[in-house]
């Protein structure tokens, strides 16, 4: 699905954020091997052909705002907290000390 097509799915929204999770290759491999849903090495190699340094999504921003989050070393909860802090217009300001 192209980004324009994605944006068209939510035309009533004032702003749409495209969040791209960026994880170092070694960490991706570790996560894949420890998940309940196992994948094949062939599938992992094919997915890794995608260039994580590709800035197409960040540069396009046709109808959306881009947020890249490096969540290498972060738990899912920490990743969500980073995203929420980055978009206070939607999630509000974090509580003091957060």
N, C-alpha and C positions, 0 to 999 in steps of 0.2 A: 504494500500500500504506500503510495507516495505521501509526502508530508501534506501536500495540498488536499489530497483526498481525506487524510486524517482530520485536518482542520475543518473540512466541510461536514464532518459527522457531528460537530458541536458548534454550529454557527451562532447559537444564542449566547455562548460564553463570551465575556469581555476579553479574557485572556486565556490562552492555552499554553501550558508549559510542557516542553519536551525534555524529559529527564533522561539523560544517558548515563548509565552506570559504567564506570571505567575501572577495570580491575587488571592488575598485573598478571601476565600469563601464568606464572608459577602458582599464584593464588587461585586463578580460575581452575587450573588442573587439580589442585588440592580440594577445592570445593566440589568439583564434579565427581571425584573419587569417593568422597565421604557422604554424598547424598544418597537417600534411599532409592531414588530413581537413577539407575545406572545407565551410562551411555557407553557406546563403543569408542575405541580409539580412533576408528575411521571417522566417526561423527565429530569427535573433538578436534581432530586435525582439520576437518573441513570448515568447522566454525572458526577456528583460529586463523584461517586464511583471510578473514576480514581484517582490514587494517584498523586497529583501534586508534591510530593516530589520524584517521580520516576526519577531516573537519567539515565535511559536507553538511551534516546536520546542524552544526554550530553556525556555519556560514549562511545557510539557506534562510532560516527563520522567517519563512513566508507564512505569516499568519500565526506564529507562535513565538514564545520566548524559550531560549535554550538554557538548560542548566546541566553542566557536566559535573558528575560527582565521582571522585576517585574513592571507592569504598574498599580498597585493598586494606585488610586488617580491621575493618569495621564489622560489627555485628549488624544484623538486619535492623535492630532497634536504633543503633547509632546512625545508620544510613538514613532512616526515616527522620531522625532528629536533625541531621544536616540539611535534608531537603526542606523540612518545616522552617528552619531558621533562615534558609535562603529565600523563602517566599512568604514574608510576613503579611503581605497584602491578602493572602488567602488564609494562612494559619494563625495570624496574629503574632504579636511579639512574644518571645519566650519569657517565662517567668524569671525573676532575678536569680542569678547564680546558675542558670541552666546552660 
